[in-house]
Amino acid sequence: MSQSLYVYCTLSNDQNYAVRDGTVFIHGQANIMTKAMHTPRGRVTEVSAEQYAQLKDNHVFQLHKENGFITVESRKADPEKVASDMEASDQSAPDTPESLEAEGKDTPIANKGKGK
C-alpha cells in the first residue's frame, strides 16, 4: 500500500494538474466563503506517493509550490495552521477589508443598523 501525502493549498480555485496518468485534483477554495459562512485560509488534499511523484513533474504545480501556495507534508494537520506559514492568497482571492487596508485603499463602510 502506498503512503499518503497531504497537499496544503492557499489558492482560491480548485486545481486539476495534468500528469502522466490523467489529472490530479487538489482542493483550492481557500479565502472563499463556504455555504456554512466559513472562510478557510487553506485546504488539504490527500494524494498517493505515486500521484505526488507525477505532480513533481508538472511545471504549474512546481510554480505554485515555489511561490508558496502549495506545500506537501507526510502527516495530516489542521489546514488553517499550515496555511499560516504559507502565502496568504493569490490574485484571484476576493478583496477583504484587511487586504484593501494593506494596499492603502479605502475600505467599504458597513451599513450596520440602517434601513430597518
C-alpha positions in Angstrom: 0.0 0.0 0.0 1.4 3.4 -1.0 2.0 6.1 1.6 -0.4 9.0 1.6 0.9 12.6 1.5 -1.1 15.7 2.2 -1.1 18.7 -0.2 -1.9 22.0 1.5 -3.2 24.8 -0.7 -3.9 28.5 -0.3 -5.1 29.0 -3.9 -8.6 30.5 -4.4 -9.5 27.9 -7.1 -9.5 24.1 -7.2 -6.7 22.8 -9.4 -6.6 19.9 -11.8 -3.0 19.2 -12.6 -2.3 17.2 -15.8 0.0 14.3 -15.1 1.2 11.2 -17.0 -1.8 9.1 -15.8 -4.5 11.7 -16.3 -5.1 14.5 -13.7 -4.7 15.0 -10.0 -7.3 17.2 -8.3 -6.1 19.5 -5.5 -8.7 21.3 -3.4 -8.5 25.1 -3.6 -11.2 27.4 -2.5 -9.0 29.0 0.2 -10.1 32.5 1.1 -13.6 31.8 -0.4 -16.6 31.8 1.9 -18.4 28.4 2.2 -22.1 27.8 2.4 -21.6 27.5 6.2 -20.3 31.1 6.2 -16.7 30.0 7.0 -13.7 31.3 5.0 -10.9 28.8 5.2 -7.3 30.1 5.0 -6.1 26.8 3.5 -7.4 23.4 2.2 -5.9 20.0 2.3 -6.0 17.1 -0.2 -4.7 13.6 0.4 -2.7 12.1 -2.5 -0.7 8.9 -3.0 3.0 8.9 -3.2 2.7 7.9 -6.9 0.4 10.9 -7.6 2.9 13.2 -5.9 5.8 11.8 -7.9 3.8 12.7 -11.1 2.9 16.1 -9.7 6.6 16.9 -9.2 6.9 16.7 -13.0 4.1 19.3 -13.6 5.5 22.7 -14.2 2.4 24.6 -12.9 2.4 22.6 -9.7 6.1 23.4 -9.2 5.4 27.1 -9.7 2.6 27.1 -7.2 4.8 25.3 -4.7 7.8 27.6 -5.3 5.5 30.7 -4.9 4.3 29.4 -1.5 0.7 28.5 -2.5 1.3 24.8 -2.1 3.2 22.7 0.5 3.3 18.9 0.9 3.6 17.1 4.2 3.8 13.5 5.2 1.2 13.9 8.0 -2.2 15.4 8.2 -2.6 18.6 10.2 -5.1 21.4 10.5 -5.0 23.3 7.2 -5.6 26.6 8.9 -2.4 26.2 11.0 -0.4 25.0 8.0 -1.7 27.9 5.9 -0.5 30.4 8.4 3.1 29.7 7.2 2.2 29.9 3.5 1.5 32.6 1.0 -1.8 34.1 2.2 -3.8 34.4 -1.0 -3.4 34.6 -4.8 -4.5 37.4 -7.2 -8.0 35.8 -7.6 -8.9 35.9 -3.9 -11.7 38.3 -3.1 -10.9 41.6 -1.5 -11.3 41.9 2.3 -11.1 44.9 4.5 -7.7 43.7 5.6 -6.3 43.3 2.1 -7.7 46.7 1.0 -6.1 48.3 4.0 -2.8 46.6 3.3 -2.9 48.0 -0.2 -3.6 51.5 1.1 -7.1 51.6 -0.4 -10.3 52.8 1.3 -12.4 50.1 3.0 -16.1 50.0 2.4 -18.4 51.4 5.1 -20.7 48.9 6.7 -24.3 50.0 7.0 -24.9 48.3 10.3 -28.2 49.2 11.9 -29.5 51.3 9.0 -32.7 50.8 6.9 -35.0 48.9 9.2 
